Amino acid sequence: MKFLPYLLKHLRRNWVRTASTIMAMAVCIFLFCVLQTVIRAVNYGLESANASRLVTRHAVSLAFNLPLSYRERIAGLPGVKKVATTSWFGGSLLAKKEEKAEEKKGGGSSAEGPDFSKFFANFAIDGDIYLDMYPEYLVKPEDRRAFLEDMRGCLIGRALANRFGWKVGDSFFLESFIPPYRRRAGPFEFVVKGIYDVDLQRYPGTDARLMFFNFKYLYEGLGQRVGAGTYAVEVSDPAQAGQIAKVVDALFENSDAQTKTETEAAFRAGFISLAGNLAMLLNGIGLAVTFTILLVTANTMSMAVRERRTEIAVLKTLGFPSSLVMGLILGEAVLIGALGGALGLFLSRGMIAALPSLPFIGDAVRAFPNLGLSFGVGGLGFAVALFLGVAAGFVPSLLAYRARITEMLRQV
């Protein structure tokens, strides 16, 4: 510690270069922590899936629906407890445009079409069966009854209600961006009949930003021209889930609409994989940035050593051992890494906290559980910063250790 003032003095000697190096290191740690946080959040969401639930979809793609007759056939298989029809509706709130003529009359608005900036996940479900299968959605009994009794009724998550300021009894319109789910009569009207809560202690990873409405409303609203997007299947024994999935697919093997049945975790992973290998992409970006910053920091330390040949020679002439000179240079590199790492952690913590409030990307990351800079990711990021400092300063410090006094003075 007694050499710390000496190290700080040398860092201030060329403060522009030092500051730029620290900022480069901070950017590296910032990206590393943010990317690793997103990856861990996604993985946590996959691990929190219920092992006793399967998802049956069309074997070709989620874009194709399954016949509604499949539900009863799946429910009749041994080991199957419940089967619920679900369909991703893909509805968005309607954009509003104030019209001048109406403003003169005292206000008013007309719908223009879907407003994708206000998009949120919404599903048509077999209300009673689905809610029994998913106990993580905590709904009051009176709200559940009101939801099931009203064709237009819907249930929304607490976070979704807070986002739009909705309360029980409010109504709104949704129009789907999926062509088969759009009707000539116009968008679908919904009435909030209940707001569900989540218990993250018992059911970690539960999304409180979803909306559910009765599948019967979608079915009758489209003139019975709709099938099931997926079937949620609850099995009696989670250990037999894989075998039951094979039996379900074998049941429809020779039909026009073949199925693919997988565990809930595998289904979520497959849905995420539509964006590509997310983990490989993010890790590749982080590795490329880390390697680049390593080269920048190593070049900075090499320049610092070349500029101080005379000082290093004088230190050795005064009796400072070569190992101490090497330690001072290496300590300077580690100090740069520590300062850059601390700044990077500060920036990443602020960015991760701000992600849910950003437009478009906020809707995607809000569904991820435990979105925050964890101690593990922060500690790993700081360790990476220290490693980069050691790696960048090792070669210049080794050259200073092996340099002879006469050679260094001759190069002045």
C-alpha positions as CSV (number, residue, x, y, z in Angstrom):
1,M,0.0,0.0,0.0
2,K,2.9,2.4,0.5
3,F,3.5,2.4,-3.2
4,L,-0.1,3.3,-4.0
5,P,0.6,7.1,-4.2
6,Y,3.4,6.4,-6.6
7,L,1.1,4.4,-8.8
8,L,-1.6,7.1,-8.7
9,K,1.0,9.7,-9.6
10,H,2.0,7.8,-12.7
11,L,-1.7,7.4,-13.7
12,R,-2.2,11.1,-13.5
13,R,0.9,11.8,-15.5
14,N,-1.0,11.2,-18.8
15,W,-4.6,11.5,-17.5
16,V,-6.2,11.5,-21.0
17,R,-4.7,8.2,-21.9
18,T,-5.5,6.8,-18.5
19,A,-9.1,8.0,-18.5
20,S,-9.7,6.6,-22.0
21,T,-8.2,3.2,-21.0
22,I,-10.4,3.1,-17.9
23,M,-13.5,4.0,-19.9
24,A,-12.7,1.2,-22.5
25,M,-12.4,-1.2,-19.6
26,A,-15.6,0.0,-18.2
27,V,-17.4,-0.5,-21.5
28,C,-16.1,-4.0,-21.6
29,I,-17.4,-4.9,-18.1
30,F,-20.6,-3.0,-18.8
31,L,-21.4,-5.2,-21.8
32,F,-20.3,-8.3,-20.1
33,C,-22.5,-7.8,-17.1
34,V,-25.6,-6.8,-19.1
35,L,-25.3,-9.7,-21.5
36,Q,-24.7,-12.2,-18.8
37,T,-27.7,-10.9,-16.8
38,V,-30.0,-11.3,-19.8
39,I,-28.7,-14.9,-20.4
40,R,-29.1,-15.9,-16.8
41,A,-32.6,-14.4,-16.7
42,V,-33.6,-16.4,-19.8
43,N,-32.2,-19.6,-18.4
44,Y,-33.9,-19.0,-15.0
45,G,-37.2,-18.6,-16.8
46,L,-36.7,-22.0,-18.5
47,E,-35.7,-23.7,-15.3
48,S,-38.8,-22.5,-13.5
49,A,-41.2,-24.4,-15.9
50,N,-43.5,-26.9,-14.4
51,A,-42.3,-30.5,-15.0
52,S,-45.9,-31.9,-14.9
53,R,-47.1,-29.9,-17.9
54,L,-46.6,-30.6,-21.6
55,V,-47.3,-28.4,-24.6
56,T,-48.7,-29.9,-27.8
57,R,-48.5,-27.9,-31.0
58,H,-48.5,-28.4,-34.7
59,A,-45.5,-30.4,-35.9
60,V,-44.6,-28.0,-38.7
61,S,-44.9,-24.6,-37.0
62,L,-46.7,-22.6,-34.3
63,A,-48.2,-20.6,-37.2
64,F,-50.5,-23.6,-37.9
65,N,-53.5,-24.4,-35.6
66,L,-54.6,-27.8,-34.5
67,P,-58.2,-29.2,-34.8
68,L,-60.3,-28.6,-31.7
69,S,-61.3,-32.3,-31.8
70,Y,-57.7,-33.2,-30.6
71,R,-58.5,-32.0,-27.1
72,E,-60.9,-34.8,-26.2
73,R,-58.6,-37.4,-27.7
74,I,-55.6,-36.3,-25.8
75,A,-57.6,-36.1,-22.6
76,G,-58.6,-39.7,-23.0
77,L,-55.0,-41.0,-22.9
78,P,-53.7,-42.8,-19.8
79,G,-51.7,-40.6,-17.5
80,V,-53.3,-37.3,-18.7
81,K,-55.1,-35.3,-16.0
82,K,-56.3,-32.2,-17.8
83,V,-56.1,-30.6,-21.3
84,A,-56.7,-27.0,-22.0
85,T,-56.9,-25.2,-25.3
86,T,-54.7,-22.1,-25.7
87,S,-54.1,-19.7,-28.5
88,W,-51.7,-16.8,-28.8
89,F,-54.0,-13.9,-29.9
90,G,-51.4,-11.3,-30.8
91,G,-53.7,-8.4,-30.1
92,S,-52.6,-4.8,-29.7
93,L,-54.4,-1.8,-28.4
94,L,-55.7,0.5,-31.0
95,A,-53.9,3.7,-31.9
96,K,-55.9,6.9,-31.4
97,K,-55.9,10.0,-33.5
98,E,-57.5,13.2,-32.4
99,E,-59.6,14.6,-35.2
100,K,-59.9,18.4,-35.6
101,A,-63.7,18.3,-36.3
102,E,-64.3,16.3,-33.1
103,E,-62.0,18.6,-31.1
104,K,-64.1,21.5,-32.0
105,K,-67.2,19.7,-30.8
106,G,-65.6,19.0,-27.4
107,G,-63.1,16.2,-28.1
108,G,-63.1,12.6,-29.2
109,S,-60.9,10.1,-31.0
110,S,-61.1,7.5,-33.7
111,A,-59.2,4.2,-34.0
112,E,-56.5,4.0,-36.6
113,G,-55.2,0.5,-36.1
114,P,-53.0,-1.5,-33.8
115,D,-50.5,0.4,-31.8
116,F,-47.5,-2.0,-31.5
117,S,-45.8,0.3,-29.0
118,K,-48.5,-0.8,-26.5
119,F,-48.3,-4.5,-27.3
120,F,-48.5,-7.1,-24.5
121,A,-49.0,-10.9,-24.5
122,N,-52.6,-12.0,-24.6
123,F,-54.0,-15.6,-24.8
124,A,-57.4,-17.2,-25.5
125,I,-57.8,-20.1,-23.0
126,D,-60.2,-22.7,-21.7
127,G,-60.8,-20.6,-18.6
128,D,-61.8,-23.0,-15.9
129,I,-59.5,-25.9,-16.9
130,Y,-56.5,-23.6,-17.6
131,L,-56.7,-21.8,-14.3
132,D,-56.8,-25.1,-12.5
133,M,-53.7,-26.2,-14.3
134,Y,-51.8,-23.0,-13.6
135,P,-52.1,-22.3,-9.8
136,E,-49.3,-19.7,-10.1
137,Y,-51.9,-17.2,-11.3
138,L,-53.6,-16.2,-8.1
139,V,-57.2,-15.1,-8.9
140,K,-59.9,-14.3,-6.3
141,P,-62.9,-16.6,-6.5
142,E,-65.3,-13.8,-7.2
143,D,-63.1,-12.5,-10.0
144,R,-62.8,-16.0,-11.5
145,R,-66.6,-16.5,-11.5
146,A,-67.1,-13.1,-13.2
147,F,-64.5,-13.9,-15.8
148,L,-66.1,-17.2,-16.7
149,E,-69.6,-15.8,-16.8
150,D,-68.9,-12.9,-19.2
151,M,-68.0,-13.8,-22.7
152,R,-66.0,-10.6,-23.1
153,G,-64.3,-10.9,-19.7
154,C,-60.6,-11.1,-19.3
155,L,-58.0,-11.5,-16.5
156,I,-54.9,-9.3,-16.5
157,G,-51.7,-9.4,-14.4
158,R,-51.1,-6.9,-11.7
159,A,-48.1,-5.4,-13.5
160,L,-50.1,-5.1,-16.7
161,A,-52.9,-3.3,-14.8
162,N,-50.4,-0.9,-13.3
163,R,-48.8,-0.2,-16.7
164,F,-52.1,1.0,-18.3
165,G,-53.9,2.1,-15.2
166,W,-56.7,-0.5,-15.6
167,K,-59.0,-1.6,-12.9
168,V,-61.9,-4.1,-12.7
169,G,-64.7,-3.0,-14.9
170,D,-62.6,-1.1,-17.5
171,S,-63.0,-2.0,-21.1
172,F,-60.7,-1.8,-24.1
173,F,-60.3,-3.1,-27.7
174,L,-57.7,-5.3,-29.2
175,E,-57.0,-6.1,-32.8
176,S,-54.7,-9.0,-33.7
177,F,-51.9,-8.7,-36.2
178,I,-52.6,-12.4,-37.2
179,P,-54.8,-12.3,-40.3
180,P,-57.1,-15.3,-39.3
181,Y,-57.8,-13.6,-36.0
182,R,-59.1,-10.4,-37.5
183,R,-62.8,-10.1,-38.2
184,R,-64.8,-7.8,-40.4
185,A,-66.9,-6.6,-37.5
186,G,-63.9,-4.9,-36.1
187,P,-61.6,-5.4,-33.1
188,F,-62.6,-7.5,-30.1
189,E,-63.9,-5.7,-27.0
190,F,-62.8,-6.9,-23.6
191,V,-63.8,-6.1,-20.0
192,V,-61.5,-6.5,-17.1
193,K,-63.2,-8.9,-14.7
194,G,-60.2,-9.7,-12.5
195,I,-56.6,-8.9,-11.8
196,Y,-54.3,-11.8,-10.9
197,D,-51.3,-11.7,-8.6
198,V,-48.2,-13.9,-8.5
199,D,-46.3,-15.5,-5.7
200,L,-42.7,-15.5,-6.7
201,Q,-41.6,-17.3,-3.6
202,R,-43.7,-20.4,-4.5
203,Y,-43.7,-20.0,-8.3
204,P,-40.6,-18.1,-9.4
205,G,-40.6,-16.8,-12.9
206,T,-44.3,-16.2,-13.2
207,D,-45.2,-13.4,-15.5
208,A,-47.5,-10.7,-14.1
209,R,-47.9,-8.9,-17.5
210,L,-50.2,-11.3,-19.3
211,M,-53.9,-11.2,-20.3
212,F,-56.2,-14.1,-20.6
213,F,-59.7,-14.3,-22.2
214,N,-62.2,-17.0,-23.0
215,F,-61.4,-19.1,-26.0
216,K,-65.1,-19.4,-26.7
217,Y,-65.2,-15.6,-27.4
218,L,-62.5,-16.0,-30.0
219,Y,-64.2,-19.1,-31.5
220,E,-67.7,-17.5,-31.8
221,G,-66.3,-14.1,-32.8
222,L,-64.6,-15.6,-35.9
223,G,-67.6,-17.7,-37.0
224,Q,-66.0,-20.9,-35.8
225,R,-63.1,-20.6,-38.2
226,V,-60.4,-21.1,-35.6
227,G,-58.5,-24.0,-34.2
228,A,-56.2,-24.4,-31.2
229,G,-52.8,-22.8,-31.2
230,T,-51.5,-25.2,-28.6
231,Y,-52.8,-27.6,-26.0
232,A,-51.6,-27.5,-22.4
233,V,-51.5,-31.0,-21.1
234,E,-51.1,-31.8,-17.4
235,V,-49.8,-35.3,-16.5
236,S,-50.3,-37.3,-13.4
237,D,-46.6,-38.4,-13.1
238,P,-43.9,-35.9,-14.2
239,A,-41.5,-38.9,-14.5
240,Q,-43.7,-40.2,-17.3
241,A,-43.9,-36.9,-19.2
242,G,-41.5,-37.9,-21.9
243,Q,-43.4,-41.2,-22.6
244,I,-46.8,-39.5,-22.6
245,A,-45.5,-36.9,-25.1
246,K,-44.5,-39.8,-27.5
247,V,-47.9,-41.4,-27.1
248,V,-49.7,-38.1,-27.9
249,D,-47.6,-37.6,-31.1
250,A,-48.1,-41.2,-32.1
251,L,-51.9,-40.7,-31.8
252,F,-51.9,-38.1,-34.6
253,E,-49.0,-39.5,-36.6
254,N,-51.1,-40.4,-39.7
255,S,-53.3,-37.3,-39.5
256,D,-53.2,-34.2,-41.7
257,A,-52.2,-32.1,-38.7
258,Q,-49.4,-34.0,-37.0
259,T,-48.3,-32.8,-33.5
260,K,-45.2,-32.2,-31.6
261,T,-45.4,-32.6,-27.8
262,E,-42.7,-31.5,-25.4
263,T,-42.2,-30.4,-21.9
264,E,-43.1,-26.8,-20.9
265,A,-39.4,-26.0,-20.5
266,A,-38.5,-27.4,-23.9
267,F,-41.4,-25.5,-25.5
268,R,-40.1,-22.2,-24.0
269,A,-36.6,-23.0,-25.1
270,G,-37.8,-23.6,-28.6
271,F,-39.8,-20.4,-28.7
272,I,-36.7,-18.4,-27.6
273,S,-34.6,-20.3,-30.2
274,L,-36.6,-18.6,-33.0
275,A,-34.3,-15.6,-32.4
276,G,-31.3,-17.9,-33.0
277,N,-28.8,-19.2,-30.5
278,L,-29.1,-16.3,-28.1
279,A,-26.5,-17.5,-25.6
280,M,-23.9,-18.1,-28.3
281,L,-24.6,-14.7,-29.9
282,L,-24.4,-12.7,-26.7
283,N,-21.3,-14.6,-25.4
284,G,-19.6,-14.1,-28.8
285,I,-20.2,-10.4,-28.6
286,G,-18.8,-10.3,-25.1
287,L,-15.7,-12.3,-26.0
288,A,-14.9,-10.1,-29.0
289,V,-15.2,-6.9,-26.9
290,T,-13.1,-8.4,-24.1
291,F,-10.3,-9.4,-26.5
292,T,-10.3,-6.0,-28.1
293,I,-10.1,-4.2,-24.7
294,L,-7.2,-6.6,-23.8
295,L,-5.2,-5.4,-26.8
296,V,-6.0,-1.8,-26.1
297,T,-5.0,-2.0,-22.4
298,A,-1.8,-4.0,-23.3
299,N,-0.8,-1.3,-25.8
300,T,-1.4,1.4,-23.2
301,M,0.8,-0.3,-20.7
302,S,3.6,-0.9,-23.3
303,M,3.5,2.8,-24.2
304,A,3.7,3.7,-20.5
305,V,6.8,1.5,-19.9
306,R,8.6,2.9,-23.0
307,E,8.0,6.4,-21.8
308,R,9.6,5.6,-18.4
309,R,12.8,3.8,-19.4
310,T,14.9,6.4,-17.6
311,E,12.8,6.2,-14.4
312,I,13.0,2.4,-14.4
313,A,16.8,2.5,-15.0
314,V,17.2,5.0,-12.1
315,L,15.1,2.8,-9.8
316,K,17.3,-0.2,-10.5
317,T,20.4,1.9,-10.1
318,L,19.2,3.1,-6.6
319,G,18.9,-0.6,-5.6
320,F,15.2,-1.3,-6.3
321,P,15.1,-5.0,-7.2
322,S,13.8,-6.0,-10.6
323,S,10.9,-7.9,-9.0
324,L,9.7,-4.7,-7.2
325,V,9.8,-2.8,-10.5
326,M,7.9,-5.5,-12.2
327,G,5.3,-5.5,-9.3
328,L,4.9,-1.7,-9.6
329,I,4.1,-1.9,-13.3
330,L,1.8,-4.9,-12.9
331,G,0.1,-3.1,-10.0
332,E,-0.5,-0.1,-12.2
333,A,-2.3,-2.3,-14.8
334,V,-4.3,-4.0,-12.0
335,L,-5.3,-0.6,-10.7
336,I,-6.6,0.4,-14.1
337,G,-8.5,-2.8,-14.3
338,A,-10.0,-2.3,-10.9
339,L,-11.1,1.3,-11.6
340,G,-12.5,0.3,-15.0
341,G,-14.3,-2.7,-13.4
342,A,-15.9,-0.6,-10.7
343,L,-17.1,2.0,-13.2
344,G,-18.4,-0.8,-15.5
345,L,-20.4,-2.3,-12.6
346,F,-21.9,1.0,-11.8
347,L,-23.0,1.6,-15.4
348,S,-24.3,-1.9,-15.9
349,R,-26.4,-1.7,-12.7
350,G,-28.1,1.4,-13.9
351,M,-28.6,0.0,-17.4
352,I,-30.1,-3.2,-16.2
353,A,-32.5,-1.3,-13.9
354,A,-33.5,0.9,-16.9
355,L,-34.1,-1.9,-19.4
356,P,-37.8,-2.6,-18.5
357,S,-38.7,1.0,-19.0
358,L,-37.2,1.2,-22.6
359,P,-39.7,1.1,-25.5
360,F,-40.1,-2.2,-27.4
361,I,-37.1,-4.0,-25.7
362,G,-38.7,-3.3,-22.3
363,D,-41.7,-5.5,-23.2
364,A,-39.4,-8.4,-23.9
365,V,-37.2,-8.2,-20.8
366,R,-40.0,-7.4,-18.4
367,A,-41.1,-11.0,-18.6
368,F,-37.8,-12.3,-17.4
369,P,-37.6,-13.1,-13.7
370,N,-34.9,-11.8,-11.4
371,L,-33.8,-9.1,-13.8
372,G,-31.1,-7.3,-11.9
373,L,-27.3,-7.3,-11.4
374,S,-26.7,-10.3,-9.2
375,F,-23.8,-10.7,-6.9
376,G,-22.5,-13.6,-9.0
377,V,-22.5,-11.7,-12.3
378,G,-21.1,-8.5,-10.7
379,G,-18.3,-10.5,-9.0
380,L,-17.5,-12.3,-12.2
381,G,-17.4,-9.0,-14.1
382,F,-15.0,-7.5,-11.6
383,A,-12.8,-10.6,-11.7
384,V,-12.7,-10.3,-15.5
385,A,-11.6,-6.6,-15.2
386,L,-8.7,-7.7,-12.8
387,F,-7.7,-10.5,-15.2
388,L,-7.6,-8.1,-18.1
389,G,-5.4,-5.8,-16.1
390,V,-3.0,-8.6,-15.1
391,A,-3.0,-10.0,-18.7
392,A,-2.4,-6.6,-20.2
393,G,0.4,-5.6,-17.8
394,F,2.2,-8.9,-17.6
395,V,4.3,-8.6,-20.8
396,P,5.4,-5.0,-20.3
397,S,6.3,-5.7,-16.6
398,L,8.2,-8.7,-17.6
399,L,10.2,-6.7,-20.2
400,A,11.0,-4.2,-17.5
401,Y,12.1,-6.9,-15.1
402,R,14.5,-8.4,-17.7
403,A,15.8,-5.0,-19.0
404,R,19.4,-4.0,-18.2
405,I,20.2,-0.6,-16.8
406,T,22.8,0.2,-19.5
407,E,20.5,-0.8,-22.3
408,M,17.7,1.4,-21.0
409,L,19.9,4.4,-20.5
410,R,21.4,3.9,-24.0
411,Q,18.0,4.1,-25.5
412,V,17.2,7.5,-23.9
